[in-house]
Amino acid sequence: MLKKIAATVGSRYLIALLNLALIFVNAKVLGVAGVGTIGLIMASMNMVVIFCGILSRNTLVYFMGKYAIRTLFSVAHGWTCVGAAVATGAMSVAGLIPGGYAWDVFGLAAVHSFVGANTGFLLGKDRIKALNCTYILQGGLLFFVLLYFYFGAGLPEIRSYIRALYITNGAAFAASLLWVLPYLREKGEAESPPLLKLLREMSVYGLWAAADNLAESLATRLNYFLIQHFGGMGSVGLLDAGTKMSESVWHISRSVSLLEYGSVSRSRSLAEQKDVTLRLFKLTFCALSVATGCILCIPEWVYTDYLFSPEFAGIRQVIKGLSVGIVAFGSNSILSHFFIGSGRVRYSTYCSCTGLVVLLAAGGILIPGYGVTGAAVSCSIAFSAMLAFSLAVFVRQTDTRLAEFFQ
């Protein structure tokens, strides 16, 4: 397990370093308003991806041990096309997509979801190396493609970022599909129930998971839309830059929780699931605390004079406001993936909804008076509430003593 964690964290941090460098490049090339526009496009795309994930991603991992992969593959990819169209249309009507980018949100969300379905199969089959290679293609390649568009082709514009996303997600989809195809040709697979029964089973699980992901995504990105209303696109850019710097440490928790989910979903022993979760929770909490502390030690002038530009003055205040919440949210993801992998997905959903409600309350109070800093602090309050909720449920569900978190 530790070897897989090290490999996954290593590949994620390779991507993270390139993405951090990309943030600095975007800041220099596109300015604070351009960074804000990209942040809103990505936030919109992620919400569509969540809707597509109802019959894909984690739902696939959960059902792979029960039903034929070929059937699950057809359902996941077919639903992605329908789900992306429905979600994009609804968000466009609601005015949640930046003007002129609706088709791009649809296309990017669909391709991203195809990749997500394929990586779900790879995770279910414990193909960690193939999974990591897919993520490197999807995330790491973006930096080099954008450098070509910005400086090689002389196209320093938002449209170049979108083109680069199509290229890198397309490459990741092609590679992941090649790794999945051998499993689609296997014989002697488990029989699948009639299609309607399968869709009903997957939907029951997937809707809880999608509600969880949507509430969690809103809890992490709703402030973008709130701060746009109160402060404009420049404030969104400042919040996005500070958020991306802070969230870089989440590559630790995401890597660990990904492997934890695969382990928990394959085990039917509550004692084993609890033991894995506790060990990984303590490891993750300590690692996140150290990494966040290192980021907090970076002075403001490093950001404004070297990494970004003077437009991003105040970014350190954003990072300070987010710091507690970053550790809380990352640690909570370990508990959340225990709930999802053990079939208790509704508790993870309740947790995310708790965070969303707290964020709305805190943001409504803090953002009008304190702007971007208020948005950051409201996230920390919401994420801390999520962790408190998950700890209480985990302790009750598994008969865990609080002392076990410190042993």
Residue, then its C-alpha position, 0 to 999 in steps of 0.5 A: m500500500l505504501k509503495k502505491i501511495a508513494a507512486t501515486v503521490g509522486s505522480r500527482y506532485l509532478i502534475a502539481l508542480l507543472n500546474l503551479a508553474l502554469i498558474f504563474v504563466n497564466a497570471k503573467v500572460l492573461g492577467v488577473a481577469g483572464v485567470g478569473t474567467i478560466g476559474l469560472i469555466m473550470a468550475s462550470m465544467n466540474m459541475v457538469v462532470i459531477f452530473c456525468g459521474i452518476l453512472s460513472r467514476n466511483t459508481l463503476v468501481y463499486f459495481m465492477g465486482k458484481y457485473a460485467i465490465r462490458t455492460l458497465f462500460s456501455v452504460a457509463h459512456g452512453w450516459t456521459c453523452v446524455g448527462a453532459a448535454v442535460a447539465t450544460g443546458a441547465m447551467s446555461v439557462a441558469g446563467l452559471i456558464p461564462g458567456g460564449y463558453a457553453w459549447d466548450v464546457f459541454g465538450l470538455a466535460a464530456v471528454h473529461s468524463f470519458v477519461g474518468a470512466n476509464t480511470g474508474f475501470l483501471l482503479g477497480k482492476d488495481r492498475i495503479k501505474a496505468l492510472n498514474c500515467t493517465y493522470i500525467l497525460q491529462g494534467g502534466l501535458l497541459f503545461f507544455v501544450l500551453l507553452y507552445f500556444y502562448f509563446g510558440a504559436g503566439l496566441p496568449e489568449i483564453r481560447s488557447y487554454i481551452r484548446a490545450l485542455y481538449i488536446t490533453n484530455g483527448a490524449a488521456f482518453a486515448a491512452s486509458l482506452l487502450w489499457v481498458l480494452p483488454y478487459l472488455r474482451e475478457k470472457g467468463e465475466a459475471e452476468s449483468p441483470p436486465l438493463l433497467k434493473l442495472l440502471r436503477e441499482m447504479s442510479v440509487y448509488g450514483l445519485w447519492a454520490a453525485a449529490d455528495n460531489l455536487a455539494e462538495s464542489l459547491a462548497t469549494r467553488l460557490n465562493y467564486f460566483l459569490i465573489q464575482h457578484f460582490g467584487g468582480m472578475g479581478s477578485v475571482g482571479l485573486l481568490d482562484a490564485g490563492t486557492k490553487m496555491s493552497e489546494s496544491v497540498w490536496h494532491i496528498s489527500r487525493s492520492v491517498s483517498l483514491l487508493e483507500y477507496g479501492s482498498v475499502s470497496r474490495s473489502r467486506s470486513l468493517a474492522e479492516q476498513k476501519d484500520v486502513t482508514l485510521r492509518l491513512f487519516k493520521l498519515t494524511f493529517c500530518a502530511l497536510s499540516v506540514a505542507t500547508g505550514c511550508i506554504l504559509c512561510i512564503p512571504e507576500w513579495v515572492y508572489t507579487d514580485y516573482l511568481f505572479s504580478p503586483e495585480f495579485a497583492g493580497i494573495r497571502q491573506v487568501i492563503k492564510g484564510l484558507s489554511v485551516g480549511i485546507v487541512a480539514f478538507g483534505s483530512n475529511s476526504i479520507l473519512s469521506h472515501f471510507f463512507i463511499g467505499s463501504g456503501r455508506v455514501r449517504y453519510s458523505t453526502y450529508c457531510s458535503c451538504t453540511g459544508l455547503v449550508v455552513l459556507l452559504a451562511a458564513g459567506g453571506i456574512l463575511i464576503p460583503g464586508y471582507g471581500v476575498t479574505g472573507a471568502a477564504v475564511s468562510c471556506s475554512i469554517a465550512f471545511s472544518a464543519m465537514l470534518a467535525f461531522s465526518l469524525a462524529v459519524f465515523v466514530r459512531q459507525t465503527d465504535t472508534r475511540l477518539a484516542e485511536f486517532f492519536q495512537 
